[in-house]
């Protein structure tokens, strides 16, 4: 199966609500590689690498977020060469 890599930015009430750990849990369950981190402007950013189907499912999970979150907007950028920045596992960056 073809793999893709997307960089995703999530805006809204997404910090201080367990969003990064929610993301890690769902990514691991789908076999997604990558990372998630808080940004200084209050957004959350994630790098997702996996099959097209699994990455799209992951973005769907992110559009809802954990119960305490409020997602106002998600932007996605697909990278041209998913093998250019290999990632293994899924980590929460600080």
N, C-alpha and C positions, 0 to 999 in steps of 0.2 A: 504494500500500500504506500502511496505517496505521502510524504510528510510535509507539513507546512509549519511555518513559524510566524506568529503574530505578536506584535507589541500592542498592548491594550492599556488605555488610560480610563479610569473610572472616576467620575465626579459625583459629588453629593455628600451626604453624611456617611462617610466610608472609613473614617479613622476613629479609633476608640470604641469600635463596635465588634471587634473580632473578625474584621473582613479578611485580613491576611491569612489567618488560620483557617477560616472558612474556605478560602481559595486553595490553600495547600491541601486540605482534606479532599476536596472535590477533584483537584488535579491528580492527586495520587490514586484516587479510585478509578480515574479514567486512563491512567498511564501517561499523563501529560508530563513532560519535562519542562523545567524553566524556573522562574522565580517570581516573587511578588514583593513590593516594597511600598512604604509610605513616601509621599513626596512632601516637600516643605510647604507647598501651597494648599495642602489638605486633600489632594487627590491620591489615588492608589494607582500604581503602575505594575503591570505584569508582563512577563515574556512567556509565551505558551508555545510549545513545540510538540507535535503529535500528528496523528492522521487528521485529515480534513474533517471527518465526522466528529472525532473526539474533541478537536479544538473548537468546533462550532457548538458542541454541547457545553463545553466549558464556558464559552462566552455567554451562552444562555443562562448558566448558573450565576455568572457574574452580574447579569442584568437584574437579578433579584437580590442577591447578596444575603447575608444573615438577617435574622428577624429584626434586629435593632438598626439596621442600615436603611438608608434611603438613597437609591441610585437615581441621579438626575440625567446622566449622560454617559455613554460609553463610546470611545473612539478606538478604531482598530486600524493598524497598519500591518499589512502582510509583507514580510521581508522577502526579497528576491531569492536569496540563497540560504535555505534553512540549515544547510550543513556548514555555513560559514562561521557560525558561533555555536559549536556543539555544547549542549547542556545535558547533564545527567541528573536524574532525580528532580525533586521540586523543593526549593528552599524559600524560607522567609528571610528577606534581607532587612537589616536594621538601618 
